[in-house]
Amino acid sequence: MSKLSFVSFCVEYYAEHTNQSSEKVYELFKKEKVLDMLRDDYDDLHGMSMEYMMQLIDQYLGVESKC
């Protein structure tokens, strides 16, 4: 999976996880530097489960995880 595909997948999955639009999640990720974290740490993150990824992003954003 390419970095772009991975980031897109995370945005879409997090949108579903939080019941928000993907556009809103993309803007949030951009503002809070989640996009940078996902790209920079791609090698370590792309093999993780999506449940783990959602918890990681929730923690990064400082919100209570729904997982």
C-alpha positions as CSV (number, residue, x, y, z in Angstrom):
1,M,0.0,0.0,0.0
2,S,1.4,3.4,-0.9
3,K,1.6,6.2,1.7
4,L,-1.1,8.1,-0.1
5,S,-3.5,5.1,-0.1
6,F,-2.7,4.5,3.6
7,V,-3.4,8.1,4.6
8,S,-6.6,8.2,2.6
9,F,-7.7,4.9,4.2
10,C,-7.0,6.3,7.6
11,V,-9.0,9.4,6.9
12,E,-12.0,7.4,5.6
13,Y,-11.8,4.9,8.5
14,Y,-11.5,7.7,11.1
15,A,-14.5,9.5,9.6
16,E,-16.6,6.3,10.0
17,H,-15.1,5.8,13.5
18,T,-16.2,9.3,14.6
19,N,-19.4,9.6,12.4
20,Q,-17.9,12.7,10.7
21,S,-17.5,13.5,7.0
22,S,-14.1,12.6,5.5
23,E,-13.7,16.2,4.5
24,K,-14.0,17.3,8.1
25,V,-11.6,14.6,9.3
26,Y,-9.1,15.5,6.6
27,E,-9.1,19.2,7.7
28,L,-8.8,18.1,11.4
29,F,-5.9,15.8,10.5
30,K,-4.2,18.6,8.5
31,K,-4.6,21.1,11.3
32,E,-3.4,18.8,14.0
33,K,-0.5,17.3,12.0
34,V,-2.0,13.8,12.0
35,L,-1.3,13.7,8.2
36,D,2.3,14.3,8.8
37,M,2.5,11.7,11.6
38,L,0.8,9.1,9.3
39,R,3.2,9.8,6.4
40,D,6.4,10.1,8.6
41,D,5.6,6.9,10.6
42,Y,4.2,5.0,7.6
43,D,6.8,2.2,7.8
44,D,5.8,1.5,11.5
45,L,2.1,2.0,11.2
46,H,0.9,0.5,7.9
47,G,0.9,-3.0,9.4
48,M,-1.1,-2.2,12.5
49,S,-4.8,-3.1,12.9
50,M,-7.3,-0.4,12.2
51,E,-8.6,-0.7,15.8
52,Y,-5.1,0.1,17.0
53,M,-4.8,3.0,14.5
54,M,-8.1,4.5,15.7
55,Q,-6.9,4.4,19.3
56,L,-3.6,5.9,18.4
57,I,-5.2,8.7,16.5
58,D,-7.7,9.3,19.3
59,Q,-4.8,9.5,21.7
60,Y,-2.8,11.8,19.5
61,L,-5.7,14.1,19.2
62,G,-6.4,13.9,23.0
63,V,-9.9,12.4,22.7
64,E,-11.4,9.5,24.4
65,S,-11.3,6.4,22.2
66,K,-14.5,4.8,21.1
67,C,-12.8,1.4,20.5
